[in-house]
Amino acid sequence: MIPSRDRERAVVASGNPVAKIDAGRRPRARTSRPLLCRGARLAALLVLAGAAQAAEPGMVFVPGGEYRRGRSHALPDDGLKWFPALLKDDRPVRTIRVDAFYVDAREVTNAEYASFVKATGHRTPVHWRAGRLAPEQEKLPAVNVSWDDAAAYAKWAGKRLPTEAEWERACRGLAEGQKYPWGEREPAESDARFDVLDGPCEVGKFAPNYLGLYDMAGNAWEWCSDWYDRDYYGRAPEENPQGPASGLYRVLRGGSWADIAKYLTCANRSWARPAERSPNIGFRCAKSFSKR
């Protein structure tokens, strides 16, 4: 879900009244624990990731394995009896396992989405005037796309949307338990596109995380394949959780240009109706790793 202050910003940035923001949503919180990137393990994983990445251009290999999913650090209101359960959807912290997979190094751009539209006749994002992409917007993330739009693009590209568990694994990289993709330090303007009024920036502008993934915090919220359930973490399977079987909302991750820093954390969960098309929602794709 998109915070209330962001709804105003998103509409202002879109310049299009059709780009409505659903009022039934709102983002969430973070996570923290020591870095797991030490010496030989770090070097081995990065070599493996680099070799695998070469097999899938534009994608990064994410090693399979266990990690602790969820917000492991405290929030000021955690101890209050009246603190609503809705705001604890990133708890409990549990160790889960995901298989190895690939994920796009960058968010899908307008130029890439335009190729999909041209090849399939799929509808264009609502902010493309007369259904045409302005040249100066080619390197910006493709936004104003619904969950179904994103899933259709992914299928056309021979990929899929990442699960929420995969997304958090990729966001954390080797910094398990850390609050942000780069560690515990609070974000600065040099880290991510956030808390601004004038929309997203060119993808890949900021430094990547430990695995070489760009814009895992800020720029655009990213659709995940899962349905959203605030209590799902407590009952999710320990291996390759796929999310609930059904629901009203789809999961969003990563925060956007319109969000303040607390929504950019690795553990923060948000949601939107699948039909939502917003100027601060985009996506990246994933692909299962098959052992040859």
TAFEN-V704273 format. One line per field, one symbol per residue. phi: phi as a letter, one per 40 degrees, with the letter a starting at -180 (. if undefined). burial: + if it has 24 or more other C-alpha atoms within 12 Angstrom, else -. A space follows every 50 residues. Layout:
phi->???
burial->???
This chain:
phi->.bddccccccccccgbccccbcccbicabbaaaccbcbfccccccccccc cccccbdgbbcbccicacchccccbdcdcccccccdcbccbccbcbbbcc abadcbcccdcccccccccbgcccdccccfgbccdcbcccccbfbccccc cccdcccgbaccccccccdcccfcccgccbdchccccbcccacafbbbgc bdcgcbcccccgbcfcbggadbcbccccacbcdcbcccbfcbgccaibbb cbbhgadcccdcccccccbaaacdcdbbcbbbabbbaccbcc
burial->+++--+++++++++----++++--+++++++++-++--------++--++ -++--+-++++++++++++++++-------------++++++++++++++ ++++++++++++++-++-----++++++----+---++++++++++++++ ++++--+-++++++++++++++++++++++++++--+---++++++++++ ++++++-+++++++++++++++++++++++-++--+-+-+++++----++ +++++++++++++++++++++++++++++++++++++++---
